Amino acid sequence: MDYILLKASEHNVIITPFGGGTNVVGSLTNDNLRNKSAIRITINLREMSKLIAINGAEMTATFQSGILGPVLEKALNEKGYTLGHFPQSFEYSTLGGWIVTRSAGQASTMYGKIEDLVESLKVATPAGTIHTPNFTHDAVGINIMPLFFGSEGTLGIVTEATVKIKKIPRHKRWVCGLFPNFEAGADFFQEAIQNGVKPSVIRLSDANETALFSKLASEKSEEPTFFENLKKEAQKVVLKWKNLDHPCLMMMCLEQFGPNTASQAVFAKSLIEKYGGMVAPEIIGKKWEEGRFKTPYMRDTMMEHRIFVDTMETYVPWENVKEMHAILGKELAKSKAFNKEKGYFLAHISHVYASGACMYFTLFTPMQINREIEQWQELKNLIMNVFMENNGTISHHHGVGADHQKWYLKYSDPLSLEVLRAVKKQLDPKNILNPGKLYNV
Ligand SMILES: Cc1cc2nc3c(=O)[nH]c(=O)nc-3n(C[C@H](O)[C@H](O)[C@H](O)COP(=O)(O)OP(=O)(O)OC[C@H]3O[C@@H](n4cnc5c(N)ncnc54)[C@H](O)[C@@H]3O)c2cc1C
């Protein structure tokens, strides 16, 4: 790889590293190239997919970077380990792609984001190879490794990574609940997480998303019997009686290798009641887990039916979580790009921290024919501006790419950008790796 990059640099050939190709913010496009006539090469890393070693004594494993999620996880599971990294794009994304986009898996509230799971990296750059030290618990000056987290292919090609592994959990249980509103569910999570509940997967759906899930689930079941209908009616009465006619569904998965998860579950259930909620059956979480990688497959069918679909995500401190949901709903209702009668605005919280949460929004609205791109731009601008004005970040896990670059450049501190440009100049003096991306050189 060093040789390819060296030669490409000598001949000014532009290189785009390609992992799984699942990026959703335009990282892989080269539309804004200054030198339009430059030769461009895409390096497909998928053949670099070997397990190099598992070190059980140190609980680490080294892989080539082009390995896909399921292949990596299978290799670890066979030895009793897991990485615990399951982004929704798990089936088609790669270890290298996760690292350079700072990906978050669905279980990252417990396992950590990918940057928490990496022990060391081997990175090929046009200036040579960097092999970061093989341990992270030292105090030997500045650690260079984090520079590559989020570098989106601009500083070098990650060729190998040593990751921190865990034993496969022996105890696993779901705690589910219904809350009268999104705010009560957010308060529940804030208190739970700040008082020692450590779930792997968490999800709090707003009332729209809960209603859609419940409709999809009921349409899957066979012809309902008289007793099932009776049960449904009884459920409706109980929900109304508990003030839960438009409930918000909460699911959390507790998993552990060692001691049992029961005490956390008891505590979490007492908090559900404290926030006016009702404990719901564990099966809801198990069913969600079974189908968790399937929903994105609906996107293309919807687009074919001229339904605009997009998802956007941000990290928000707790004090802004509740108003972010309300403000976004209000702003969308005012926008001409969103059809407030026919459109759907769904929200959920997908990762929680002591300090705040990742909020994830999904939009469906009729496509405005012949102005699809403008419609997308209007909605994207609206949402990103609401994020920025309400203490949100540009992204929690999708990265910067081309789509978020203007906000990244506007909101980054100028000196930090200059430092990053200087690093880029040192590692990639001819600017052949994803030029124009991130810090815009
Ligand atoms: C349906 C769907 C669901 C998603 N869900 C999640 C989610 O839950 N969590 C999440 O974090 N993300 C999610 N994503 C976004 C995406 O999957 C992640 O950004 C993922 O980390 C990208 O990995 P990849 O291997 O596909 O990288 P690519 O898309 O191939 O590349 C992304 C960027 O990284 C660069 N690159 C790739 N590999 C390397 C390498 N080895 N060295 C240097 N540069 C490299 C590329 O040049 C590009 O700039 C989702 C995407 C989709 C389509």
The ligand as a Gaussian input file, in Angstrom:
#p B3LYP/6-31G(d) Opt

LIG

0 1
 C      -28.514000       1.923000       6.245000
 C      -27.355000       2.585000       6.925000
 C      -27.289000       2.587000       8.306000
 C      -26.196000       3.179000       8.954000
 N      -26.127000       3.091000      10.311000
 C      -25.038000       3.575000      10.948000
 C      -24.911000       3.415000      12.358000
 O      -25.756000       2.819000      13.029000
 N      -23.792000       3.905000      12.941000
 C      -22.812000       4.539000      12.212000
 O      -21.806000       4.944000      12.807000
 N      -22.936000       4.727000      10.890000
 C      -24.003000       4.256000      10.241000
 N      -24.112000       4.402000       8.886000
 C      -23.061000       5.145000       8.154000
 C      -21.871000       4.260000       7.655000
 O      -22.224000       2.898000       7.656000
 C      -20.634000       4.465000       8.525000
 O      -20.144000       5.775000       8.309000
 C      -19.499000       3.448000       8.279000
 O      -18.550000       3.617000       9.299000
 C      -18.831000       3.577000       6.928000
 O      -18.000000       2.439000       6.740000
 P      -17.641000       1.906000       5.298000
 O      -16.696000       0.758000       5.459000
 O      -18.862000       1.631000       4.522000
 O      -16.854000       3.156000       4.705000
 P      -17.015000       3.893000       3.253000
 O      -18.415000       4.369000       3.105000
 O      -16.471000       2.987000       2.214000
 O      -16.040000       5.106000       3.440000
 C      -16.305000       6.169000       4.323000
 C      -15.119000       7.155000       4.301000
 O      -13.977000       6.526000       4.861000
 C      -12.902000       6.412000       3.907000
 N      -12.326000       5.068000       4.129000
 C      -12.959000       3.870000       4.106000
 N      -12.126000       2.903000       4.499000
 C      -10.937000       3.484000       4.799000
 C       -9.676000       3.006000       5.262000
 N       -9.448000       1.730000       5.536000
 N       -8.685000       3.911000       5.478000
 C       -8.871000       5.231000       5.237000
 N      -10.035000       5.733000       4.772000
 C      -11.066000       4.872000       4.563000
 C      -13.560000       6.638000       2.545000
 O      -12.673000       7.228000       1.621000
 C      -14.682000       7.591000       2.918000
 O      -14.192000       8.909000       3.027000
 C      -25.193000       3.824000       8.197000
 C      -25.257000       3.806000       6.808000
 C      -26.323000       3.204000       6.177000
 C      -26.364000       3.182000       4.658000

